[in-house]
Amino acid sequence: MHFAFLGTSGAIPSPARDTTALVFVVNEGALLVDCGGSPVRKLRRAGVDPLALAYVLITHLHPDHAYGLPSLVQNLMLMQRAAPLTVLGHPEHVEPLRTLLGLFNLLERPGTFPLVVRALDPAPGARALALGPLAVSTAPVAHGAMPNVAVRVDALRGRSVVYSSDTQPCEAVVALARGADTLIHEATFPDRDRGRFGAHATAGEAGEIAARAGVRRLILTHIEADYHDEVEAMADEARKRFGGQVEIARELVPYPL
């Protein structure tokens, strides 16, 4: 069991980091959380068979988190996938996701694999899916006017990991992450540029959320491209508010569950 980052940047990628997405892998299959550009290429670079995907969970509809979905589905069709694939999203996003796939004639195409687009339960801590030893739940989080969810993955006899998705500091992430081993939290900006744009968090704020949740480890991701040369300084900002382990997310590297 492991997870890997397919990307770790904010909305604009850089030569070193692509837009943020994660994959969770068990013997029974894989769960992709968010879907930026060229997902099949990145899955393969991470050592994950794209045909092993059982679920895709889209946290919200900003383009960097969803625009790769048509590419993924088309590639799986060309790879002659037969097994069903379930795409999960916020209730408000089910029809837009279907529209996005329909734009490329990727829904209900005869002779291809069954594709289901289904709504998540929007209640805090609601169960989203089970995949082998993984139990996955979600909770709504604050991201301006955009409906959005954070994701918690509990591994049977393993560790629990929470992914904040894009969010300003909010109590919902603290609540979802209590009792978890690892919090993956966005750190779009260093503290000096708080509020530069959008409803996002700084590295220091991510550290404060991790401290309040009582997790052991904090992994910073969704770092805006302008700051990719100062990620270690951003980790130090988080350490000023959180006494546990702080890491900068590494792309295409397996993290054990």
N, C-alpha and C positions, 0 to 999 in steps of 0.2 A: 504494500500500500504506500502510495506517495502522492504528492502534488507537485506541480511545476508551474512557474510563471511563463506564459507565452509572450508577455510583454509587461513593461513596468513603467511606462511613460504616462504623462497626462495626455490631453487630447492631441497634441502635436508630437509625433515621434522624432527621434534623432537618429544619427547613424548607429548609435550604441544601444538604443532602447526603443522598442515598439510600444504601441498603445496597450494599456493594461488588460490582461485576460489571464485566467488560471485554468488548469485542468487537474482533476482529481482522478486517480487511477487505482483500480482494484482488479482482482482476477475476473470479476464478473462484468467488467466494462469500465467506461470512463464518463465523467461528467465535465463538460466544458462550461465555465462560468464567464460570460461575456465573449464576444466574437468580433474581433477587429479584422483587419485585412489579411488575406492569404492564410487562413487558419490551417489548412491542410499542410502547407509548407512548414509552419511553425510546430504543429503536432509532430510531424516526422522528425524535425530537428531535435525535439524533446524526447524522441524515442517512443512515441505513442502512435499506435496504429489508428488512423482516422476511422476505420471501420469498427473500432471498439467503442466508439461513442454511443452511449445509450440515451443521454440527455444533454440538452443545451439550455442553460438558464441565463436569460438576459436580465440584468439587474435594472436597466433603464434604457430609454430610447435615444440618448445622445449618440451621434453617429459613431464615435470611436468605440462604443460598446456593442454596437449592433450591425454596423454596415458590412461586416464580413459574412453575415448569415447566408445571403444568396450564393456567394462563392462556395461556402462549405457544402450547401445542399447540392449544388450543381456538380461539384467534384465527387461527392458520394454517389450520385447517380451515375457518373461516368466510370466510377470504380465498381459499378454493378452491385451496390449495396442491396441486400434483401431484407435485413432486419428493420423493424420499425425504429423511428427516431422521434422523441418527444421534445418539443421546444416549450419552455416555460417562461412566463413573463407576468408582470403586473396586470391585473384585470383590464386597466385602461390601455394596455399595450398589445393585447391579443389581436385585435382587428388591424392596427397599424403593422404588426409583424406579418400577418397574413397578406396584407396589401403589398408589403415589400417583397415577399416571396412571389405573390401573384404577378407583380410587375415583370418578373423574369420567367413567367409561366412555369413555376416550380411547385405549384400546389396541384395535387390530385392528377398528376400526369400518369396516364395508363402505362402499365408495365414497369413502374418504378416502386421503390420501397414506400411503405406507409409512413406518412409524415403528419404528426399531430401537433397543433399549436394550442396550448392549454393555459388557463389562468392559474396563477398562484393564489392561495388563500392570503388575503392581505392582513390577517390578524397577527399581532406580534408573537413571534415564536412558533408560528404555524408550521406543521410538517409539510415539506414540499415534495420529498421523494425518499425512497430507500433504494440503495444499490449495493447488493452484497452486504458487507459489514458497515456500510456508511448510512447514517441517518442524517438527512439534510433538512434544515428548517430556515425560515426567513423572517425578517421583520422590516417594516417600513422605516426609512431613515430620512433625515432632512437634507434635501438637495434643491433648495429654492422651490420653484413651481413644478419641477419635474418629479413625478412619482418614481420612487426608487426603493430598492430593498437591499439590506445587508444579508449575508448568507453565513450560516453556521453548519459545519460538517463535523459530526461526531462519529468517530471510528470505534466500532466495538472492540473492547480490550486495547484501544489505542488512544490517541490524543484527539482533542477537539480543536478545530481551527475556525476562526471567524474572519470573514472578509467584509470590511466596512462598505465596499463600493465607494462611489463618489459621495462625500457628505461633509458638511460642516460639522463641528463637534456637536454631538447630540446624545441625550440620555438613552435613546434606543440602542445605540451601539454598546454602551456600557452594560445595559441589561442583557443584551444578547450574548455578550462576551464573558459574563460572570461564570467562573468555573472552567473556562477554556484554558488550554495550554498556550495557544498562539493567537495573537490578534494581528491580522494584516490590515493596516490602515493607510488610507491615502495621506500623502504629505505633498500636496501640490506645490507649496511655496515654503521658503524659509520664513522664520518669524518676522523678519523685517518687511516682508511684502504681504502681510496679512491683508486680505480684502482686495487684492489686485484685480481679480474678476471672479464672478461666480460664487456659488455656495460651496466652498471647499475648506480644507483644514491645512494648517501649517505643520511642520515637523514637531514643533514644541507642543502644539495642541494634540497631536496624535499621541505623544508621550503622556500627556495628562489623562487622556481617555484610557490608555493602557493601565496607568496607575490606579485609576478609579475602578476599573474592571477587575483588577487583581490577577492579570495574566502573568505567565512566566516570561514570555518572549513577545517582542513587538517587531514586525517586519514592515518597513516603510515602502510604499509603492505609489504609483500614479504621481510621479515627480515630473513637474513641467520641464520641457526640454531646455529652457534657459538655465536650469540649475543642475544639469547632469554632470557638470564638472565640479560641483561642490557638495556631492551627496554625503561625504563623510562629515562635513561640517553640519549638515542637516541632521545626521544621526546624533551628533553631539548635542544639538538643541533638544532632541527628544530625550536624551539621557539626563538632561538637567531636571526633567520632570518625572522620569520613570527610572526606578532603580533596577529593573530587570534587564534581560538581554535585549539589545537593540541591533537590528541588522537592516541593511539596504537590500531589497529584493534583487535576486540574481535570476536572469532569464535562462530558461531551458535547462535548469539544474534540478534534479530530483530532491525533494525534501521529504524525508520519511514521515509517515503518519503513525 
